[in-house]
Amino acid sequence: MKLGPIKNNFKSVIYFMTLNLLFVFNGYANPLENKYPIIPGPQEISYGKGELTFKTIHMGRSDFKNESDLLRTFFKNEGMKESLKGLNIQIIKEHLSVDNPDEAYRLSIDNDIKIWATTERGAYYAIKTLQQIFRKHAKEGVFPKLEITDWPAFKIRGFMHDTGRNFQSVAQLKEQIEVISQYKYNVFHWHLTDDPGWRLESKLYPQLQSEDATSRGKGKFYTQEDFKDIVAFCKARHITVIPEFDIPGHSEAFRKAMGFESMKDERALPTLLNLFDELCTLVSAEDMPYIHIGTDEVRNREEYVEDGFVKQIMDRVKSHDRELIVWMEGIDVKGDSTSINQLWAQFNPREGHRFIDSRANYINHLDPFAGMSRLFFQQPCRQPKGDALALGGILCAWPDNNVANERDILKQNPIYPSIVFYADAIWKGRKENKLDYWAKLPPVNTTDLQEFKAFEDKVIVHRDLFFKGKEFPYIRQTDIQWNVIGPFPNHNDVSLNFPVEDSLVAAYAIDGKNYKWSEPKVGGTLHLKHFFGFPALTTEKTGTFYATTEIYSPDDRVQDFWVGFQGWSRSGGRRVGPFPDQGQWHTTNPKIWVNNLEIAPPVWKQPNLGTKTDEIPFIDEDYFYRSPTKIQLKKGWNTVLLKIPQDDNSWKWMFTCVPVDIKNNEVKEVSDLIFRPMFNVVPKVTLKSFPKDYQLYARDKNNKARIEISGTVESSVDSLITKVHGVKDMQIRSAIAVNGPFSMPIEIEALKHNYTIELFVKKKMRPKS
């Protein structure tokens, strides 16, 4: 349906704003933090005054040779030579009296650089911090002056890949391992087996790699030398590999290879015992102290096993001096009191068991925007820091569906943004678990939103510095605001239209019930109701929402947008299918209008696919890996309206609408476009300079008073007005500003008394209906 005419009769309201209301937290206490952001944030940091510049380096004292060699190589690759008169760098072994001292470090940058660490791991993390804050200007190196004392809140900080379902090359795995090392992760959890394939070479049972046993990626597996190579690559970066053979569920490839109709075959247990023995011979217990045996999702009759089956495997693994990890929920084994439980979904650890937290941490379910809020605000292990039982957390990537190309795993899942956002929570810890923000960003003008924005600013800097050429589907979203109204009851009929489509007014009365636009909601993606039940905008199961905003464009243009109304989870086929047919954004018939013109959905490459389509790779289902939608914007303010219905057949109730700048496959913000919500907006001004205590005492030789009021206004403000009292005729100066810096110079004929300066803002308001 075409959007009807939108009312343009505005009322102007002037708000007086006192000085106390005008100062707004900007996110950074020191400009050096903005210029040199560190992720994860250190436990203790203080920035000095200015920067340290140098042309050469001198590696002085070092109590950790491997780490000093690593740092020397880094500077060499950056074109910084060594000389006796160069910047002196020392790495000193010293016990640090903090939590987790084995991974702690102190770093001082002033006229030289000093690192103190209890172990080489701590020294390594200090070097990772140095690498993040190094800049090169012409032939000079630059560091900010600072002091850091840092340590991890949790001992296990991991990242997991499922290569059983979809094989990834050693090169692609190493690329991701290199990234997690930069963000101080210390575990790579390697899920090596699943129904489609047993991916680790066995010389005892080579049939495990046969094409007959493998349903995806036939002939693709890791040789034992590949496995050792990955372990060594990780060890050099102080990362521990946790290999997983997932049994007795997820065992189709195993059963097909060995000719077992079920896991109750009397030969199954001896074969698995031999395979775990073989695995433990590849790498020493010192270098590979953990073995994961799965035990989750035993749902098919052919996967059922007798009592004692899993216990015998546990005992065999422990006989090799390895710690044993199982999924929770998994098989509850009588007599097991020592296994480490890895938690998924919403399961809790068994009493007295150590545990690793992977609840709600599945990247394949995460939206690139809304998912980052969850990773930032969640509290790993639901406690501020680790202890003897709460070991830490592992971020998991489960690309269950078949993929056409291994790089699609990185394109179709926000792997790299997730690694960066989760790094801060798992290293620094969180004082509390903020479940309210697992599916949505905090409200405007809150400290929680400012904290997220401050970290988001760091992420943007890191994206541009360290992820060139890599898939990083995230842009700044804290500047995007929406008004939302609904849900209007649609009685499971997603074709119903409501008066919002005819005109945008402050409120509507429908069937005796009043509906008003929400306070501004922040984010690139909004979950109206979250599919896992996390707090969102509604608890209703069906209905029709509308969302609206205005976007300011400095010119007429055709702009690329990411637009979507369903986040496909890249697992379990196309959940709650079928996929939309041509002419639909989604089967629930959502719509988008810009300036009254309806925007057509993409021409789908695979329309109308059913749910059980696990083997058909995704191509363009999600907004962030298909070609962007092109939308005509006019110069000035553009009105955007979205309709988001929901029925009983759909799993997710959400929308995304974000302008993007994509060049060379790198995604960035469109910096000259400005969002502003229409309804329930409080004007916001941040002052840089203002007359102290509102008073100006003017007495210069020319009898003139000269002042300047400056700062920044957001798009909610149409104009600023100053009123000067204390002269015969009150003087008024105004400055029109749109979401940016302003400066108002004022000159007054001075008398020998005080002048009072008042600042007002003027804002357009929608009329009441």
C-alpha positions, -999 to 999 in steps of 0.1 A, spaced: 0 0 0 13 35 -9 19 57 21 -6 85 23 4 122 27 23 130 58 11 161 78 36 190 77 20 213 102 46 216 130 44 236 162 75 254 174 84 250 210 112 268 228 129 251 256 151 269 281 181 248 290 203 255 320 240 250 321 238 220 342 217 202 317 240 211 288 271 192 298 268 157 284 293 128 288 312 124 256 328 90 264 365 99 267 382 116 296 414 120 277 418 127 240 446 102 238 421 74 246 401 84 216 432 84 194 448 52 208 419 29 219 428 -4 235 406 -34 233 400 -51 256 401 -22 280 428 -25 306 419 -29 343 439 2 353 451 29 329 461 65 331 471 85 301 500 110 304 505 143 286 513 140 250 530 114 228 564 97 225 580 99 190 610 80 179 629 70 148 647 39 159 644 14 188 669 -3 212 659 -36 228 675 -32 262 670 -56 291 647 -85 284 639 -114 308 617 -130 281 636 -137 249 607 -149 228 587 -118 236 615 -94 229 622 -112 196 585 -109 188 586 -71 195 618 -67 175 602 -84 145 571 -62 148 591 -30 147 612 -44 118 580 -51 98 569 -15 106 601 -2 91 616 8 125 654 0 127 674 -7 158 702 15 171 720 21 204 705 55 206 670 43 198 639 42 220 649 20 249 626 -9 256 629 -32 286 609 -63 295 613 -72 331 603 -103 350 585 -93 382 557 -109 402 526 -87 400 502 -89 430 469 -89 411 443 -114 401 455 -140 376 492 -128 378 503 -154 353 487 -133 325 491 -99 341 514 -71 329 524 -35 337 533 -11 309 549 23 312 554 46 282 572 79 289 607 87 277 612 50 273 591 18 274 591 -6 303 571 -39 306 568 -59 338 553 -94 338 552 -124 360 554 -148 330 560 -146 293 523 -147 288 519 -114 306 547 -100 285 530 -112 254 498 -94 263 517 -62 269 531 -65 234 496 -70 220 487 -37 237 517 -20 223 509 -32 188 474 -17 191 486 18 201 516 20 177 512 46 149 536 55 121 539 91 109 563 94 79 595 78 93 587 83 129 570 59 153 545 73 178 531 60 211 508 77 237 523 83 271 505 61 296 507 37 326 488 4 325 484 -24 351 463 -51 335 451 -87 341 423 -109 328 391 -114 349 388 -149 336 413 -177 329 396 -191 298 388 -167 270 380 -187 240 367 -189 204 352 -220 188 347 -231 153 327 -260 140 347 -275 112 329 -308 114 299 -295 94 319 -271 72 356 -275 67 378 -245 68 414 -244 54 443 -242 77 451 -207 63 416 -194 71 418 -208 106 451 -192 112 438 -159 100 411 -160 127 435 -173 154 458 -144 146 429 -120 152 419 -136 186 455 -134 197 454 -97 191 425 -94 215 440 -115 242 420 -147 238 439 -178 250 418 -208 238 409 -221 204 381 -247 208 382 -269 176 350 -288 170 365 -315 147 336 -340 142 300 -338 133 274 -356 112 288 -343 78 324 -353 85 351 -366 108 378 -339 100 409 -352 118 430 -378 100 432 -411 117 459 -435 107 442 -463 127 409 -458 109 416 -440 75 380 -448 64 369 -419 86 380 -396 59 364 -416 31 340 -398 7 314 -424 15 314 -413 51 315 -375 44 284 -357 32 299 -323 29 334 -312 18 342 -347 6 379 -353 8 385 -324 31 401 -331 64 431 -321 85 461 -343 84 478 -351 117 506 -327 106 480 -300 99 467 -305 135 502 -303 150 508 -272 129 477 -254 142 486 -264 178 521 -250 174 508 -218 157 485 -213 187 512 -221 212 534 -194 198 505 -170 206 498 -184 241 466 -200 228 456 -235 240 438 -258 215 409 -277 229 400 -304 203 365 -319 204 353 -353 192 316 -349 197 301 -383 207 278 -402 209 254 -377 192 265 -359 160 281 -392 149 266 -399 115 300 -397 97 316 -419 123 289 -446 120 289 -445 82 327 -448 81 328 -477 105 297 -495 93 279 -492 126 241 -491 125 241 -475 159 264 -464 187 253 -495 206 273 -517 182 298 -535 204 327 -523 183 318 -486 187 333 -481 222 366 -498 215 370 -478 183 364 -445 201 388 -454 229 414 -460 203 407 -427 186 410 -407 218 443 -426 225 455 -416 190 445 -380 196 464 -378 229 496 -391 212 497 -362 188 504 -334 213 517 -336 249 494 -330 279 514 -299 287 506 -283 253 471 -298 250 458 -301 285 420 -304 276 400 -329 256 363 -322 248 341 -352 242 308 -334 234 279 -356 247 252 -331 237 220 -335 216 217 -372 217 183 -372 200 182 -401 176 178 -437 185 209 -447 166 229 -424 190 217 -439 222 243 -457 243 243 -480 273 251 -467 308 288 -466 314 297 -460 277 306 -423 282 322 -430 316 347 -453 301 357 -427 276 361 -401 304 383 -425 323 405 -432 292 409 -395 285 419 -388 321 444 -416 320 463 -395 295 466 -368 321 440 -345 304 412 -324 318 379 -335 304 352 -311 290 316 -320 282 286 -299 270 259 -290 295 232 -299 287 248 -332 277 247 -368 290 247 -368 328 272 -395 338 269 -412 371 301 -410 390 314 -381 371 326 -354 396 355 -338 377 344 -329 342 343 -293 332 308 -283 319 306 -261 289 272 -243 291 250 -236 261 215 -223 256 203 -214 291 216 -245 310 232 -242 344 264 -260 355 261 -292 376 267 -284 413 304 -285 422 316 -287 386 339 -263 370 323 -246 340 329 -226 308 301 -202 297 289 -203 261 253 -194 269 238 -171 243 272 -168 227 265 -184 193 276 -161 165 255 -178 139 224 -165 157 237 -129 162 227 -100 141 257 -78 134 241 -48 152 218 -61 179 241 -90 187 269 -67 197 248 -52 225 244 -87 239 282 -95 238 290 -61 254 265 -61 282 264 -98 292 284 -109 323 305 -140 315 297 -168 340 271 -144 355 297 -131 380 322 -102 379 353 -124 376 364 -160 375 371 -183 404 379 -220 411 346 -231 394 338 -202 369 367 -206 345 356 -182 317 338 -182 284 340 -194 248 325 -176 219 311 -201 194 306 -201 156 282 -229 145 276 -224 107 254 -254 106 241 -250 71 261 -260 41 282 -232 27 293 -227 -10 327 -213 -1 346 -213 31 349 -175 31 311 -174 33 315 -185 69 331 -151 76 308 -132 53 275 -146 66 283 -145 103 296 -114 122 327 -133 133 352 -105 136 329 -79 152 318 -105 177 354 -114 186 362 -77 193 330 -69 213 332 -101 234 370 -96 241 362 -67 264 337 -86 285 357 -118 289 390 -100 297 379 -70 317 348 -86 333 314 -70 340 302 -57 373 267 -69 365 247 -89 339 225 -65 321 199 -88 306 177 -59 295 203 -51 268 209 -85 254 185 -78 226 185 -40 224 206 -10 232 200 11 263 177 41 262 189 75 250 207 98 274 217 69 298 251 61 311 248 26 298 243 39 262 272 63 266 294 34 278 284 14 247 290 44 224 324 49 239 334 13 232 318 15 198 340 44 189 370 22 198 357 -6 176 354 18 147 390 28 150 401 -8 152 379 -18 122 396 8 101 431 1 113 433 -36 117 406 -52 96 414 -40 61 404 -66 36 385 -87 62 348 -91 67 337 -67 94 299 -60 90 296 -33 116 292 4 115 284 30 141 247 25 151 244 47 183 235 77 161 205 59 146 172 66 164 136 54 157 102 60 170 82 28 172 44 23 176 24 -8 182 18 -36 181 -16 -31 165 -36 -63 167 -36 -80 132 -54 -112 142 -26 -131 124 -34 -113 92 -2 -96 81 -20 -78 52 -40 -55 74 -33 -18 71 -35 8 99 -39 46 99 -1 51 104 2 45 67 -21 74 59 -6 101 81 21 104 108 6 119 140 15 117 176 -12 92 186 -39 69 172 -71 55 186 -80 20 173 -108 -2 186 -110 20 217 -73 18 225 -48 46 223 -14 41 207 15 65 210 49 66 194 76 53 217 105 73 231 134 72 206 149 37 203 186 34 193 201 9 170 208 -3 134 186 -34 141 157 -35 165 143 -67 179 106 -61 185 103 -95 202 134 -115 206 134 -151 193 151 -165 225 128 -145 248 153 -118 259 137 -85 269 127 -65 238 99 -41 229 69 -64 233 58 -97 247 30 -101 222 33 -130 198 17 -113 168 7 -78 156 19 -50 134 46 -25 144 56 7 126 89 25 129 97 59 116 126 84 116 139 113 95 172 113 77 190 145 67 209 145 34 230 174 23 222 167 -14 200 146 -37 215 112 -40 209 75 -45 221 59 -13 230 23 -4 211 9 25 212 -23 45 175 -32 48 161 -64 64 132 -78 82 144 -112 92 177 -124 106 183 -159 93 204 -178 119 226 -197 94 216 -229 112 187 -253 111 180 -246 75 158 -215 69 140 -216 102 102 -210 101 103 -210 63 95 -207 36 118 -181 24 99 -151 8 88 -152 -28 96 -125 -53 80 -92 -44 82 -98 -7 107 -86 19 96 -115 41 66 -138 43 51 -115 69 48 -88 42 68 -59 58 72 -27 39 94 4 37 85 38 24 109 68 20 92 101 13 59 83 6 75 60 -21 75 23 -14 109 6 -17 109 -26 -36 125 -57 -20 155 -74 -36 151 -98 -65 159 -130 -46 183 -155 -61 166 -184 -42 130 -174 -36 104 -195 -18 127 -221 -3 113 -243 25 126 -246 60 145 -279 57 170 -266 32 202 -272 52 221 -283 22 213 -253 0 239 -226 8 228 -191 18 234 -165 -9 215 -133 -2 192 -140 27 206 -115 51 211 -78 45 248 -77 53 260 -101 26 237 -92 -2 238 -62 -25 226 -32 -6 192 -16 -14 194 16 -34 172 44 -21 166 79 -35 171 106 -9 163 142 -15 183 172 -2 171 180 33 150 159 56 137 125 44 109 106 61 113 69 65 84 46 76 86 9 81 58 -16 86 68 -48 105 39 -73 109 43 -107 127 22 -139 125 23 -173 141 45 -187 113 75 -165 118 103 -169 143 119 -135 144 103 -101 147 128 -74 138 140 -49 113 172 -32 100 175 0 81 210 15 79 227 36 52 261 22 43 292 32 24 308 1 8 340 3 -11 364 -25 -19 342 -48 2 348 -26 33 318 -12 50 318 22 67 294 48 80 278 74 57 291 103 77 271 132 62 237 116 68 219 124 100 191 105 118 165 122 140 133 108 155 101 127 151 83 122 184 91 124 221 125 140 216 143 161 242 167 186 226 203 180 234 232 204 233 268 199 245 287 230 254 324 236 249 325 272 261 300 293 279 303 324 302 311 313 337 281 313 361 261 329 333 278 363 341 300 384 320 318 414 335 331 435 306 357 462 310 382 465 282 398 497 268 373 499 240 344 493 263 335 462 244 325 427 257 334 399 234 324 363 242 319 331 222 294 303 229 304 271 212 296 234 214 277 207 195 240 201 189 222 170 179 197 168 151 168 172 176 177 209 177 167 233 148 182 265 162 200 280 191 192 314 206 211 335 230 196 363 250 217 389 266 203 409 295 218 439 312 218 465 284 191 490 274 179 468 246 181 431 250 202 416 223 195 383 206 219 362 185 209 329 169 227 302 151 211 275 130 229 242 134 222 206 123 238 178 143 272 193 145 295 220 160 283 256 164 300 289 174 282 321 183 304 351 187 288 380 206 300 416 210 283 439 235 287 476 243 299 473 278 287 491 309 301 486 344 278 459 355 271 423 348 254 408 318 233 376 320 235 352 291 207 327 285 208 299 260 176 285 245 170 258 219 142 257 194 128 225 182 101 213 158 74 193 175 46 172 160 11 182 168 -12 160 189 -38 142 170 
